[in-house]
């Protein structure tokens, strides 16, 4: 029971909840980026390369139960063929680059906001007496508490 209580305290900390929200949003963002790459970016590139469906560029290493040629990666997988899927790999690389660039922009923005929030420390108006450790005005040359002379301090 004590372990459950400690876990509950850990899980309810602000950092853990923030991290969980970040992971959920990150997963959703990954889905959006994958759709962007597969549905918006790669079709025009495939059109420019002569009506090539980029996600179906693959090389069959070993034919499956049904002999090839296979029209798509899905057909090759359905037949049990072993293939290297170059197009899917290229789509994944492009998705990664977009996500990495987006994260970079997010981190850059957060860093800029943090720099703006940083306020320079206030100029001190008091100092500490080296003899009695009481707080005295910064320009004082003698401590009002212990009457010690403060030369060069």
C-alpha positions in Angstrom: 0.0 0.0 0.0 2.9 2.4 0.8 4.5 1.7 -2.6 1.2 2.6 -4.3 1.0 5.8 -2.4 4.6 6.7 -3.3 3.9 5.9 -7.0 0.8 8.1 -6.9 2.8 11.0 -5.5 5.4 10.5 -8.2 2.8 10.2 -11.0 1.0 13.4 -9.8 4.1 15.6 -9.9 3.8 18.4 -12.4 6.8 17.2 -14.4 5.5 13.7 -15.0 2.1 15.0 -16.1 3.7 17.6 -18.4 5.9 14.8 -19.9 2.9 12.6 -20.5 1.1 15.4 -22.2 4.2 16.1 -24.3 4.4 12.4 -25.4 0.7 12.3 -26.4 1.0 15.6 -28.4 4.3 14.3 -29.9 2.6 11.1 -31.1 -0.2 13.1 -32.6 2.2 15.4 -34.3 4.1 12.4 -35.7 0.9 11.2 -37.3 0.3 14.6 -38.8 3.8 14.7 -40.2 3.6 11.2 -41.6 0.4 12.2 -43.4 2.1 15.4 -44.7 4.9 13.4 -46.1 2.9 10.5 -47.6 -0.1 12.5 -48.8 1.2 16.0 -49.6 5.0 15.9 -50.3 5.7 12.5 -51.9 2.9 12.4 -54.5 4.2 15.6 -56.4 7.8 14.2 -56.2 6.5 10.9 -57.5 4.7 12.7 -60.3 7.9 14.6 -61.2 9.8 11.3 -61.4 7.3 9.9 -63.9 4.2 8.8 -61.9 6.2 6.8 -59.4 4.4 5.9 -56.1 7.4 6.5 -53.8 6.1 4.2 -51.0 6.1 1.3 -53.5 9.7 1.5 -54.5 11.2 -1.8 -53.3 13.5 -4.7 -54.3 12.5 -8.3 -53.8 15.2 -10.4 -52.2 13.3 -13.6 -52.0 9.9 -14.4 -53.6 7.0 -15.5 -51.5 4.6 -18.4 -51.9 3.1 -16.6 -54.8 5.7 -15.8 -57.5 6.3 -12.1 -58.5 6.3 -9.6 -59.9 4.5 -7.7 -57.2 2.6 -4.5 -57.9 3.1 -3.1 -54.4 4.9 -3.6 -51.1 1.6 -4.7 -49.6 1.2 -7.4 -52.4 4.8 -8.6 -51.8 4.2 -8.8 -48.0 0.9 -10.6 -48.6 2.7 -13.2 -50.8 5.4 -13.6 -48.0 8.2 -12.1 -50.1 11.3 -10.7 -48.5 11.9 -7.2 -49.7 13.9 -4.0 -49.1 11.5 -1.1 -49.1 13.5 1.9 -50.2 10.5 4.2 -50.7 9.1 3.6 -47.2 12.6 4.3 -45.9 12.9 7.6 -47.8 9.4 8.6 -46.5 10.5 7.9 -43.0 13.7 9.9 -43.4 11.7 12.9 -44.7 9.2 12.6 -41.8 12.1 12.5 -39.3 13.7 15.6 -40.9 10.4 17.5 -40.6 9.9 16.4 -37.0 13.5 17.3 -36.0 13.2 20.7 -37.7 9.9 21.3 -35.9 11.4 20.3 -32.5 14.4 22.6 -33.2 12.1 25.5 -33.9 10.1 24.8 -30.7 13.3 24.6 -28.6 14.6 27.8 -30.2 11.4 29.6 -29.4 11.3 28.4 -25.8 14.9 29.5 -25.4 14.1 33.0 -26.7 11.2 33.2 -24.3 13.4 32.2 -21.4 16.0 34.9 -22.3 13.2 37.5 -22.4 12.0 36.4 -19.0 15.4 36.7 -17.3 15.5 39.9 -15.3 18.9 41.2 -14.3 19.5 40.9 -10.6 18.7 44.1 -8.7 21.7 46.4 -7.7 22.4 45.7 -4.1 21.6 48.5 -1.7 23.0 46.9 1.4 26.1 45.0 2.5 27.1 42.9 5.5 29.3 44.2 8.2 32.4 41.9 8.3 32.5 42.1 12.1 29.0 41.7 13.4 27.3 40.5 10.2 24.5 43.0 10.4 23.0 44.5 7.2 24.1 48.0 6.6 23.7 50.6 3.7 26.2 49.9 0.8 27.8 53.4 1.2 28.4 53.1 4.9 32.0 53.4 6.2 31.1 52.6 9.8 28.7 50.0 11.1 25.8 51.5 13.1 25.5 48.3 15.1 29.0 47.6 16.3 30.6 51.0 15.4 33.4 49.2 13.6 35.2 51.2 10.9 34.7 49.6 7.4 37.7 50.7 5.4 37.8 49.5 1.8 34.8 47.1 2.3 
